[in-house]
Amino acid sequence: MRTVSLWLLIGLWGCGGDAISIDPTDPTNPTNPTNPTNPTNPTNPTDPVGLTDLSWRPHPGVETFAYVSWTQDAPGEVTLEFSVDEGEWMVAPPTAGVVGSNEQLVVGIPYGMQATYRLRSGDTTVDGPDLITIPDPPELLPQGRIETARPDDWLPEGRFLLTSISQVGGGWNSTGPFWAVIFDRRGRPVWTQRTAPGEWTLYAQVSVSGDHILYDQFGSFFGGGGPRIYRSYLDEVIEEIETPGFHHAFVELPDGTLAWASYAHGGGEALVEKAPGQADETILWTCADDWPQGNTGWGCSSNCVFYNEPTDSYLYSFYSNETVVEIDRASGSTMWWAGGVGGGYAFDPPESHFYWQHGVSYTPAGTLLLSTHDYNQPGGRTNFAREYSVDHTNELLTEVWSYNAEAYADTNGDTWRLPNGNTLHTLGSASQVKEVDPDGQTVWHLDFNSTKLMGRSQWIEDLYTLVKP
């Protein structure tokens, strides 16, 4: 009777009408912890984990990164979303949240911007109480301008651009420091790494494993100042690798071996390799011993190394004699060459001959692609991207595609064929990057309007793949 009377009183107090008995074990009781409509119930599909206490804090080591934290009442998956531009939401990888405190890294917000943020769990969305605020960019970080943007025609996976640029102008006479930098499609920097004063970086790239980046740092063009290559997450350096004689061109092989052009191994210049954990470099090829015409010294200075996995060979490009040579990795022998050194492959048509070439690669179709000067255009000098089929039987490079960049970089540059058939073309000392479609029409154009020196460029789809696990 005592219990019954208590529940009668509760019913009278709560409703102000007829006495109603409410059973605490009744599944329709909103205070019942097993009630599926209870907002703190872990099995509630509309709010399965109970999200509270949202906040954010700056990342202690990377200015453009932040952390969002929250608490939850039950374990379960939570997804962080954040927005810089109205109507556009970026999504972080889902978090397997635990009971109590949780935290998620935020990457991809540009310098000087603010972002709204929210958490999703089941059908529930909980908005952050304030704005994530990223500080202004460093005063001396170069700032570019988007001149062309055609989202329907550019590479959809190309959301962020990894490249490098000198802090001051002057082309190849630029002095350090340089910046390794990642831009978004609006040309806004979202990550930076500056070299030490007087040092350069020109060949930043995503590792073959896809879970970190590699970038070079050297004290002068000819390898002074303890040249090295860094393996690094965007938020923490993994490893620093000594690369004697290195000068701005390197490539990573599928097994993690690094290959670079070196002035420290004799023979004028040498192509060397260093496998993970290897103490000393392996010399594959030297100008003195393996170049077809015996070129050494200044006649053998390179600007690009590209590894071709299907043939286990290297393309090795020399600006000093305007020649590209392909080297068999297993034997270290010269397979063929074309350009300024006599006796190499011919060009069809002859006017497609390349000059001061940069950024040499093979496309997925097996054609040769590069950036080159062209001195015969109306109105003065310009740069082209040229693509050739390679006929080893007839020792001939036949041009199959080209486009006029309508800009002139007196030095440096880079070209890549993209998965959708577009071409990414970096115009080194013209401080420009263009993505063009197969018809040679520009679909994206970032211009720094200067003579700052730009290095290798590469599109990135997801920055979260490059942060520390």
C-alpha positions as CSV (number, residue, x, y, z in Angstrom):
1,M,0.0,0.0,0.0
2,R,2.8,2.4,0.8
3,T,4.3,2.0,-2.7
4,V,0.9,2.4,-4.4
5,S,0.2,5.6,-2.4
6,L,3.5,7.1,-3.4
7,W,2.8,6.6,-7.1
8,L,-0.7,8.0,-6.7
9,L,0.8,11.1,-5.2
10,I,3.3,11.4,-8.0
11,G,0.5,11.1,-10.6
12,L,-1.6,13.8,-8.8
13,W,1.4,16.2,-8.6
14,G,2.5,15.7,-12.2
15,C,-0.8,15.9,-13.9
16,G,-3.0,18.1,-11.7
17,G,-5.9,15.9,-12.6
18,D,-7.0,12.4,-12.0
19,A,-4.6,10.2,-10.1
20,I,-2.5,8.0,-12.5
21,S,-0.3,5.2,-11.5
22,I,3.1,5.3,-13.5
23,D,5.1,2.1,-13.4
24,P,8.9,2.8,-13.5
25,T,9.3,-0.5,-15.5
26,D,6.8,0.5,-18.1
27,P,8.6,0.7,-21.5
28,T,6.6,3.8,-22.4
29,N,7.9,5.7,-19.4
30,P,10.2,8.5,-20.6
31,T,12.4,8.0,-17.5
32,N,12.9,4.3,-18.1
33,P,16.5,3.7,-19.1
34,T,15.4,0.9,-21.5
35,N,12.9,3.2,-23.2
36,P,13.9,3.4,-26.9
37,T,12.9,7.1,-27.0
38,N,15.0,8.0,-24.1
39,P,17.7,10.5,-25.4
40,T,20.4,9.0,-23.2
41,N,19.6,5.5,-24.3
42,P,22.5,3.9,-26.3
43,T,20.1,2.1,-28.5
44,N,18.2,5.2,-29.5
45,P,18.6,5.6,-33.3
46,T,18.1,9.3,-33.1
47,D,20.8,10.0,-30.5
48,P,22.7,6.7,-30.0
49,V,25.6,8.1,-28.0
50,G,24.6,11.2,-26.2
51,L,26.9,14.0,-27.4
52,T,27.7,16.9,-25.1
53,D,30.5,19.4,-24.3
54,L,31.6,20.3,-27.8
55,S,34.7,22.6,-28.0
56,W,37.9,23.1,-30.0
57,R,41.5,24.0,-29.4
58,P,44.5,24.9,-31.7
59,H,47.0,22.2,-32.7
60,P,50.2,22.9,-30.8
61,G,52.5,22.3,-33.8
62,V,50.6,23.1,-37.0
63,E,48.9,26.5,-37.2
64,T,46.2,25.4,-39.7
65,F,45.2,22.3,-37.7
66,A,42.9,22.1,-34.7
67,Y,41.2,19.6,-32.4
68,V,37.5,19.2,-31.7
69,S,36.6,17.5,-28.4
70,W,33.4,16.2,-26.9
71,T,32.0,13.8,-24.4
72,Q,29.5,11.0,-25.1
73,D,27.4,8.8,-22.8
74,A,27.8,5.6,-24.7
75,P,30.3,4.1,-27.2
76,G,29.6,4.5,-30.9
77,E,30.7,6.0,-34.1
78,V,30.8,9.8,-34.4
79,T,31.6,11.9,-37.5
80,L,33.0,15.4,-37.5
81,E,32.0,17.8,-40.2
82,F,33.3,21.4,-40.7
83,S,32.6,24.1,-43.1
84,V,34.7,27.1,-44.3
85,D,32.7,28.1,-47.3
86,E,28.9,28.4,-47.1
87,G,27.2,25.2,-48.2
88,E,30.4,23.1,-48.4
89,W,31.1,20.6,-45.7
90,M,34.4,18.7,-45.3
91,V,34.1,15.4,-43.5
92,A,36.7,13.9,-41.1
93,P,37.2,10.1,-40.9
94,P,34.6,8.6,-38.5
95,T,35.7,8.2,-34.9
96,A,35.0,5.1,-32.8
97,G,34.0,7.2,-29.8
98,V,34.2,5.9,-26.3
99,V,32.3,6.7,-23.1
100,G,33.7,10.0,-21.8
101,S,36.1,12.4,-23.5
102,N,36.9,12.1,-27.3
103,E,38.9,14.2,-29.7
104,Q,39.2,14.5,-33.5
105,L,41.8,16.3,-35.6
106,V,40.7,19.0,-38.1
107,V,42.7,19.5,-41.2
108,G,42.1,21.5,-44.4
109,I,41.1,24.9,-43.0
110,P,43.1,27.7,-44.8
111,Y,45.1,30.4,-43.0
112,G,43.1,33.4,-41.8
113,M,39.7,31.5,-42.0
114,Q,37.0,30.4,-39.6
115,A,35.0,27.2,-39.7
116,T,31.7,26.1,-38.3
117,Y,31.7,22.5,-37.0
118,R,29.3,19.8,-36.0
119,L,29.1,16.2,-34.9
120,R,26.9,13.5,-36.3
121,S,25.7,10.4,-34.5
122,G,22.9,8.4,-36.1
123,D,20.3,10.9,-37.0
124,T,21.5,13.5,-34.5
125,T,23.6,16.6,-35.4
126,V,25.1,18.7,-32.6
127,D,26.5,22.0,-33.7
128,G,29.7,23.5,-32.2
129,P,29.1,26.5,-29.9
130,D,31.7,28.7,-31.6
131,L,33.9,29.0,-34.7
132,I,37.3,27.3,-35.3
133,T,39.6,30.2,-36.0
134,I,42.9,29.8,-37.9
135,P,45.6,32.5,-37.6
136,D,46.6,34.7,-40.6
137,P,49.3,33.3,-42.9
138,P,52.9,34.0,-42.2
139,E,53.8,37.5,-43.5
140,L,56.4,36.2,-46.0
141,L,54.4,33.2,-47.4
142,P,53.8,33.8,-51.1
143,Q,50.1,34.3,-51.9
144,G,48.7,33.4,-55.4
145,R,45.5,34.2,-57.2
146,I,43.1,31.9,-59.0
147,E,42.8,33.1,-62.6
148,T,40.6,30.2,-64.0
149,A,38.4,27.8,-62.2
150,R,36.1,25.2,-64.0
151,P,35.1,22.7,-61.4
152,D,33.1,20.6,-63.8
153,D,36.2,20.0,-65.9
154,W,39.1,19.6,-63.5
155,L,40.2,16.4,-61.7
156,P,37.5,15.7,-59.1
157,E,40.0,13.9,-56.8
158,G,42.4,16.9,-57.0
159,R,41.2,18.8,-53.9
160,F,44.6,20.0,-52.6
161,L,47.8,20.8,-54.4
162,L,51.2,19.9,-52.9
163,T,54.0,22.0,-54.3
164,S,56.9,24.3,-53.2
165,I,57.8,28.0,-53.9
166,S,60.6,30.3,-53.1
167,Q,60.0,33.1,-50.6
168,V,61.5,35.8,-52.9
169,G,61.6,36.2,-56.7
170,G,64.5,35.9,-59.1
171,G,63.9,32.5,-60.7
172,W,67.0,30.3,-60.3
173,N,68.7,33.2,-58.6
174,S,66.1,33.1,-55.8
175,T,67.5,32.7,-52.4
176,G,66.0,30.7,-49.6
177,P,64.1,30.1,-47.7
178,F,61.6,28.0,-49.7
179,W,58.1,26.8,-48.7
180,A,56.7,23.4,-49.1
181,V,53.0,24.2,-49.2
182,I,49.5,22.7,-49.8
183,F,46.9,24.9,-51.4
184,D,43.2,24.2,-51.8
185,R,41.3,24.8,-55.1
186,R,40.7,28.4,-54.2
187,G,44.5,28.9,-54.0
188,R,44.5,29.3,-50.2
189,P,47.3,27.7,-48.2
190,V,46.2,25.0,-45.8
191,W,49.6,23.6,-44.7
192,T,53.2,24.9,-44.9
193,Q,56.7,23.9,-44.0
194,R,59.4,26.5,-44.4
195,T,63.1,25.6,-44.9
196,A,65.9,27.1,-42.9
197,P,67.2,30.4,-44.2
198,G,69.2,30.0,-47.4
199,E,67.9,26.5,-48.1
200,W,65.7,25.2,-50.9
201,T,63.0,22.6,-51.4
202,L,61.8,21.7,-54.9
203,Y,60.6,18.1,-55.1
204,A,57.9,17.5,-52.5
205,Q,55.8,14.5,-53.2
206,V,53.4,12.0,-51.6
207,S,55.1,8.7,-50.7
208,V,54.3,5.6,-52.7
209,S,52.6,4.2,-49.6
210,G,50.2,7.2,-49.7
211,D,50.3,7.8,-45.9
212,H,53.0,10.5,-45.6
213,I,54.9,13.0,-47.8
214,L,58.6,13.4,-48.8
215,Y,60.3,16.7,-49.2
216,D,63.9,17.7,-49.9
217,Q,66.1,20.4,-48.2
218,F,69.5,21.4,-49.4
219,G,71.7,24.4,-48.8
220,S,72.5,25.3,-52.4
221,F,71.9,24.1,-55.9
222,F,75.1,22.1,-55.9
223,G,74.3,20.2,-52.7
224,G,75.9,22.1,-50.0
225,G,74.5,22.5,-46.5
226,G,74.0,18.8,-45.7
227,P,71.3,17.8,-48.2
228,R,68.6,15.5,-46.9
229,I,65.1,14.2,-47.6
230,Y,62.4,14.1,-45.0
231,R,59.7,11.5,-44.6
232,S,57.0,13.3,-42.7
233,Y,53.4,13.2,-41.7
234,L,51.8,16.6,-42.1
235,D,51.9,16.9,-38.3
236,E,55.2,15.2,-37.4
237,V,58.5,14.3,-39.1
238,I,59.1,10.5,-39.3
239,E,62.7,10.3,-40.5
240,E,65.5,12.5,-41.8
241,I,67.6,10.8,-44.5
242,E,71.1,12.0,-45.5
243,T,71.4,12.3,-49.3
244,P,75.0,13.2,-50.1
245,G,75.4,15.3,-53.3
246,F,71.7,15.8,-53.7
247,H,70.4,18.7,-55.8
248,H,66.6,18.9,-56.2
249,A,65.6,15.8,-58.1
250,F,64.6,12.5,-56.4
251,V,62.1,9.7,-56.7
252,E,60.8,7.0,-54.4
253,L,60.5,3.4,-55.6
254,P,57.6,1.0,-54.6
255,D,59.8,-0.6,-51.9
256,G,60.7,2.8,-50.3
257,T,64.1,3.0,-52.0
258,L,65.1,6.6,-52.8
259,A,67.0,7.5,-56.0
260,W,68.5,10.9,-56.6
261,A,71.0,12.8,-58.8
262,S,74.2,13.3,-56.9
263,Y,77.4,15.4,-57.2
264,A,79.1,13.5,-54.4
265,H,80.0,10.2,-56.1
266,G,82.4,11.1,-58.8
267,G,81.9,11.0,-62.6
268,G,80.6,14.5,-62.9
269,E,77.1,13.4,-61.8
270,A,75.8,10.1,-60.7
271,L,72.4,8.5,-60.3
272,V,72.4,6.7,-56.9
273,E,70.0,4.7,-54.8
274,K,69.5,4.2,-51.1
275,A,67.2,1.4,-49.8
276,P,65.5,1.8,-46.4
277,G,68.1,1.1,-43.7
278,Q,71.0,1.2,-46.2
279,A,74.1,3.0,-44.9
280,D,75.8,4.0,-48.1
281,E,74.4,4.7,-51.5
282,T,74.5,2.4,-54.5
283,I,75.8,4.0,-57.7
284,L,73.8,3.0,-60.7
285,W,75.0,5.3,-63.5
286,T,77.6,8.1,-63.9
287,C,78.1,10.6,-66.6
288,A,81.8,9.8,-66.9
289,D,81.4,6.1,-67.3
290,D,77.9,5.6,-68.8
291,W,76.9,8.6,-70.8
292,P,77.0,7.7,-74.5
293,Q,79.2,10.7,-75.5
294,G,81.3,10.8,-72.4
295,N,79.9,14.1,-71.1
296,T,81.1,15.1,-67.7
297,G,81.1,18.2,-65.4
298,W,78.8,21.0,-66.4
299,G,77.7,19.1,-69.5
300,C,76.0,16.6,-67.2
301,S,73.7,18.5,-64.8
302,S,70.2,17.1,-64.3
303,N,66.8,18.5,-63.3
304,C,64.5,15.4,-63.2
305,V,64.5,11.7,-62.2
306,F,61.5,9.5,-63.0
307,Y,61.1,5.8,-62.2
308,N,59.1,3.7,-64.7
309,E,58.0,0.6,-62.8
310,P,56.8,-1.5,-65.8
311,T,60.3,-1.5,-67.3
312,D,62.3,-1.1,-64.0
313,S,64.1,1.9,-65.6
314,Y,64.7,5.6,-65.0
315,L,64.2,8.6,-67.1
316,Y,67.0,11.0,-66.4
317,S,66.7,14.6,-67.7
318,F,69.7,16.9,-68.2
319,Y,69.1,20.6,-68.7
320,S,72.8,21.3,-69.4
321,N,72.9,19.4,-72.7
322,E,69.1,19.4,-73.2
323,T,68.9,15.6,-73.4
324,V,66.8,12.9,-71.8
325,V,68.3,9.4,-71.3
326,E,66.6,6.2,-70.1
327,I,68.6,3.9,-67.8
328,D,68.0,0.2,-67.2
329,R,68.0,-0.2,-63.4
330,A,69.2,-3.8,-63.2
331,S,72.3,-3.3,-65.4
332,G,72.9,0.5,-65.1
333,S,73.2,0.7,-68.9
334,T,71.9,3.4,-71.2
335,M,68.8,2.2,-73.1
336,W,68.3,5.3,-75.4
337,W,68.5,9.1,-75.4
338,A,67.1,12.1,-77.3
339,G,67.8,15.8,-77.4
340,G,71.0,17.9,-77.7
341,V,73.5,15.1,-77.6
342,G,74.2,13.7,-81.0
343,G,73.3,10.1,-82.0
344,G,70.0,10.0,-80.1
345,Y,66.4,9.5,-81.3
346,A,65.0,11.9,-83.9
347,F,61.9,14.0,-83.6
348,D,58.8,13.9,-85.8
349,P,58.1,16.6,-86.7
350,P,61.5,18.2,-86.3
351,E,60.1,21.4,-84.8
352,S,58.7,19.3,-81.9
353,H,62.3,19.0,-80.6
354,F,62.4,19.9,-76.9
355,Y,64.7,22.6,-75.4
356,W,65.6,23.2,-71.7
357,Q,63.1,20.4,-70.8
358,H,61.8,19.8,-67.2
359,G,59.3,17.5,-65.5
360,V,59.9,14.4,-67.7
361,S,57.6,11.4,-67.1
362,Y,55.9,8.5,-68.8
363,T,52.1,8.7,-68.9
364,P,49.9,5.7,-68.1
365,A,49.6,5.1,-71.8
366,G,53.4,4.8,-72.1
367,T,54.0,8.1,-73.9
368,L,56.7,10.6,-73.0
369,L,55.5,13.9,-71.4
370,L,57.6,16.9,-70.5
371,S,57.6,20.7,-70.2
372,T,59.8,22.5,-72.7
373,H,60.8,25.9,-74.0
374,D,59.7,26.9,-77.5
375,Y,61.6,29.8,-79.1
376,N,59.6,30.0,-82.4
377,Q,56.2,31.2,-81.2
378,P,54.8,34.6,-82.5
379,G,55.2,37.3,-79.9
380,G,58.2,35.8,-78.2
381,R,59.3,32.8,-76.0
382,T,56.8,30.5,-74.3
383,N,56.6,27.1,-72.6
384,F,54.9,24.1,-74.0
385,A,53.9,20.7,-72.7
386,R,54.7,18.1,-75.3
387,E,53.8,14.4,-75.5
388,Y,55.6,11.9,-77.7
389,S,55.2,8.2,-78.7
390,V,58.5,6.5,-78.3
391,D,59.4,4.2,-81.3
392,H,62.5,2.2,-80.3
393,T,62.6,0.3,-83.6
394,N,62.9,3.4,-85.7
395,E,64.6,5.5,-82.9
396,L,62.0,8.2,-83.2
397,L,59.9,10.5,-80.9
398,T,56.7,11.4,-82.6
399,E,54.7,14.3,-81.1
400,V,51.1,13.2,-80.3
401,W,49.9,16.1,-78.2
402,S,51.0,19.6,-77.1
403,Y,49.7,22.8,-75.7
404,N,51.0,26.3,-75.5
405,A,51.0,27.5,-71.8
406,E,51.2,31.1,-73.0
407,A,53.6,31.9,-70.2
408,Y,57.4,31.7,-70.1
409,A,59.4,30.2,-67.3
410,D,63.1,30.6,-68.0
411,T,63.8,27.7,-65.7
412,N,62.2,24.8,-63.8
413,G,58.8,23.2,-64.5
414,D,56.8,20.0,-64.1
415,T,54.2,18.0,-66.0
416,W,51.9,15.1,-65.1
417,R,49.1,13.3,-66.9
418,L,46.1,13.1,-64.6
419,P,43.7,10.1,-64.2
420,N,40.9,12.0,-66.1
421,G,43.1,12.8,-69.0
422,N,43.9,16.4,-68.0
423,T,47.5,17.6,-67.6
424,L,49.0,19.4,-64.6
425,H,51.7,21.8,-65.7
426,T,53.8,23.8,-63.3
427,L,55.7,26.8,-64.8
428,G,58.7,27.0,-62.5
429,S,60.1,30.6,-62.5
430,A,56.9,32.0,-64.0
431,S,55.3,31.1,-60.6
432,Q,52.2,29.5,-62.2
433,V,50.3,26.2,-62.1
434,K,47.8,25.2,-64.7
435,E,45.5,22.2,-65.2
436,V,44.5,21.8,-68.8
437,D,42.1,19.4,-70.5
438,P,43.0,17.2,-73.5
439,D,42.1,20.1,-75.8
440,G,44.6,22.3,-74.1
441,Q,42.0,24.5,-72.5
442,T,42.8,25.7,-69.0
443,V,40.4,24.4,-66.3
444,W,42.4,25.7,-63.3
445,H,45.1,28.3,-63.1
446,L,47.0,29.5,-60.0
447,D,49.2,32.5,-60.6
448,F,51.7,34.2,-58.2
449,N,52.4,37.0,-60.7
450,S,56.1,36.9,-60.0
451,T,59.4,35.2,-60.7
452,K,59.3,33.1,-57.5
453,L,60.6,29.6,-58.3
454,M,58.0,26.8,-58.0
455,G,58.9,23.1,-57.7
456,R,57.2,19.8,-58.4
457,S,53.4,19.7,-58.0
458,Q,50.9,17.0,-57.2
459,W,47.2,16.8,-56.5
460,I,46.0,15.3,-53.2
461,E,42.5,14.0,-52.6
462,D,42.4,13.6,-48.8
463,L,44.7,15.3,-46.3
464,Y,43.7,12.9,-43.5
465,T,45.6,10.1,-45.2
466,L,48.8,12.1,-44.5
467,V,48.5,12.8,-40.8
468,K,50.0,10.7,-38.0
469,P,47.8,7.7,-37.2
